[in-house]
């Protein structure tokens, strides 16, 4: 269920089912981690070059943000979401640093050149991988446009997150009892 429908489902549908004497084990909310891709999948899709030794290549990415001239502060723009990759020109250390100060999991640096040493140092300190590509920003955006649509469940992070969602949202005792009597 979507986060917008959670209250409706809990107070409406699930309540009605319980009132009708039906056994309800719960409802699992949607979670963007389940439709994410990994940093490694992004690098593979782009044929990018690791600027430094790759770290956190299994980190889940569920949003792609463009690093550009924005009206909001870096904290406001880059701090809105967790699990984001930021696509930014390699010649923009100001934007790269602003995104690194927030919950950015990966920087995709366009234009083919390396970032400044202090961006490299900050990325290394925060365990944020840097992927360099020769293409321009818009070309990279087009290359990645369908990647999130092809997300797969083959990630330990997704398995772990799904387990958390199940444990947090389902009545495991009722489910276990049902499964025990069902065979």
C-alpha positions as CSV (number, residue, x, y, z in Angstrom):
1,X,0.0,0.0,0.0
2,X,1.2,3.5,-0.7
3,X,2.0,5.8,2.2
4,X,-0.8,8.0,1.2
5,X,-3.3,5.2,1.5
6,X,-2.0,3.7,4.8
7,X,-4.6,5.3,7.1
8,X,-7.4,4.5,4.7
9,X,-6.3,0.8,4.5
10,X,-5.8,0.5,8.2
11,X,-9.0,2.3,9.3
12,X,-11.1,1.2,6.3
13,X,-10.4,-2.1,4.6
14,X,-8.6,-3.9,7.4
15,X,-11.1,-2.7,9.9
16,X,-14.0,-3.9,7.7
17,X,-12.4,-7.3,7.3
18,X,-11.9,-7.7,11.0
19,X,-15.5,-6.6,11.6
20,X,-16.6,-9.3,9.2
21,X,-14.8,-11.9,11.2
22,X,-11.9,-12.3,8.8
23,X,-8.4,-13.0,10.0
24,X,-6.1,-10.1,9.0
25,X,-2.4,-10.4,9.3
26,X,-1.6,-6.8,8.2
27,X,-0.6,-4.8,5.2
28,X,2.9,-4.2,4.0
29,X,3.5,-0.5,2.9
30,X,5.4,0.3,-0.2
31,X,9.0,1.1,0.3
32,X,11.3,2.7,-2.3
33,X,14.2,0.4,-1.4
34,X,12.3,-2.4,-3.0
35,X,12.3,-0.6,-6.4
36,X,15.9,0.6,-6.1
37,X,19.0,-0.3,-8.1
38,X,22.5,-0.6,-6.7
39,X,25.5,1.7,-7.3
40,X,27.1,-1.1,-9.2
41,X,24.1,-1.4,-11.6
42,X,24.4,2.3,-12.3
43,X,28.1,2.0,-13.0
44,X,27.5,-1.0,-15.3
45,X,24.7,0.8,-17.1
46,X,26.9,3.8,-17.8
47,X,30.1,2.0,-18.4
48,X,31.6,4.4,-16.0
49,X,35.1,4.5,-14.4
50,X,35.6,4.4,-10.7
51,X,37.5,7.6,-9.7
52,X,38.7,5.9,-6.5
53,X,38.5,2.3,-5.2
54,X,34.8,1.6,-5.3
55,X,33.0,1.4,-1.9
56,X,29.4,0.7,-1.1
57,X,28.7,-0.6,-4.6
58,X,25.7,-2.5,-3.1
59,X,24.1,0.6,-1.7
60,X,20.5,1.0,-2.9
61,X,19.6,4.0,-5.0
62,X,16.0,4.9,-5.4
63,X,16.3,8.5,-6.7
64,X,18.4,10.2,-9.3
65,X,18.9,13.9,-8.7
66,X,20.5,16.4,-11.1
67,X,23.2,18.6,-9.5
68,X,22.6,22.0,-11.1
69,X,21.9,25.6,-10.2
70,X,19.1,25.4,-7.8
71,X,17.2,28.1,-5.9
72,X,17.2,26.1,-2.6
73,X,20.1,25.5,-0.3
74,X,22.1,22.4,-0.8
75,X,20.7,21.0,2.4
76,X,17.2,21.6,1.3
77,X,17.6,20.2,-2.2
78,X,19.9,17.2,-1.4
79,X,18.6,16.5,2.1
80,X,15.1,15.7,0.9
81,X,15.7,12.0,0.2
82,X,17.8,9.2,1.4
83,X,19.4,6.7,-1.1
84,X,20.0,9.1,-3.9
85,X,22.6,9.3,-6.6
86,X,23.5,12.8,-7.9
87,X,24.4,13.4,-11.5
88,X,26.7,16.5,-11.7
89,X,29.4,17.9,-14.0
90,X,32.9,17.0,-12.9
91,X,33.8,20.7,-12.9
92,X,31.3,21.6,-10.2
93,X,33.0,20.9,-6.8
94,X,30.5,23.3,-5.1
95,X,27.6,21.2,-6.1
96,X,29.4,18.0,-5.4
97,X,30.3,19.1,-1.9
98,X,26.7,20.3,-1.2
99,X,25.4,16.9,-2.2
100,X,28.1,15.0,-0.2
101,X,27.0,16.8,3.0
102,X,23.6,15.1,2.7
103,X,22.5,11.5,2.3
104,X,24.0,11.0,-1.2
105,X,25.0,7.4,-1.9
106,X,26.8,8.0,-5.2
107,X,28.1,10.8,-7.4
108,X,28.0,10.4,-11.2
109,X,30.5,12.9,-12.6
110,X,29.8,13.9,-16.2
111,X,32.3,15.3,-18.7
112,X,35.1,12.9,-18.2
113,X,37.4,14.8,-15.9
114,X,38.3,14.0,-12.3
115,X,36.9,15.9,-9.3
116,X,39.1,18.1,-7.1
117,X,41.1,16.5,-4.4
118,X,38.9,17.8,-1.6
119,X,35.8,16.3,-3.2
120,X,37.7,13.0,-3.5
121,X,38.7,13.2,0.2
122,X,35.2,14.1,1.3
123,X,33.7,11.2,-0.7
124,X,36.3,8.8,0.7
125,X,35.6,9.9,4.3
126,X,31.8,9.4,3.7
127,X,32.2,6.2,1.8
128,X,30.5,7.7,-1.3
129,X,31.6,6.1,-4.6
130,X,32.5,8.4,-7.5
131,X,31.7,7.3,-11.0
132,X,33.2,9.3,-13.9
133,X,31.7,9.2,-17.4
134,X,32.7,11.1,-20.5
135,X,29.2,11.9,-21.7
136,X,27.3,15.1,-20.8
137,X,24.7,15.3,-18.0
138,X,21.7,15.1,-20.3
139,X,23.0,12.1,-22.1
140,X,23.6,10.3,-18.8
141,X,20.1,11.2,-17.6
142,X,18.7,9.6,-20.8
143,X,20.9,6.5,-20.3
144,X,19.6,6.1,-16.7
145,X,16.0,7.0,-17.5
146,X,14.7,3.4,-17.5
147,X,17.1,1.8,-15.0
148,X,14.8,2.1,-12.0
149,X,12.1,0.5,-14.0
150,X,14.3,-2.6,-14.4
151,X,15.1,-3.0,-10.7
152,X,15.4,-6.6,-9.5
153,X,15.0,-8.2,-6.1
154,X,18.5,-9.6,-6.2
155,X,20.1,-7.6,-3.4
156,X,20.8,-8.5,0.2
157,X,19.8,-5.0,1.2
158,X,16.3,-5.6,-0.3
159,X,16.0,-9.0,1.4
160,X,16.9,-7.4,4.7
161,X,14.5,-4.5,4.2
162,X,11.6,-6.8,3.2
163,X,12.2,-8.8,6.3
164,X,12.0,-5.6,8.4
165,X,8.7,-4.6,6.6
166,X,7.2,-8.0,7.3
167,X,8.2,-8.0,10.9
168,X,7.0,-4.4,11.5
169,X,3.7,-4.7,9.7
170,X,2.4,-8.2,9.9
171,X,1.0,-10.2,12.9
172,X,3.6,-12.9,12.7
173,X,2.0,-15.0,15.4
174,X,-1.3,-15.1,13.4
175,X,0.6,-15.8,10.2
176,X,2.6,-18.6,11.8
177,X,-0.6,-20.2,13.2
178,X,-2.3,-19.9,9.8
179,X,0.7,-21.5,8.0
180,X,0.9,-24.3,10.6
181,X,-2.7,-25.3,10.2
182,X,-2.8,-24.8,6.4
183,X,-0.7,-27.8,5.5
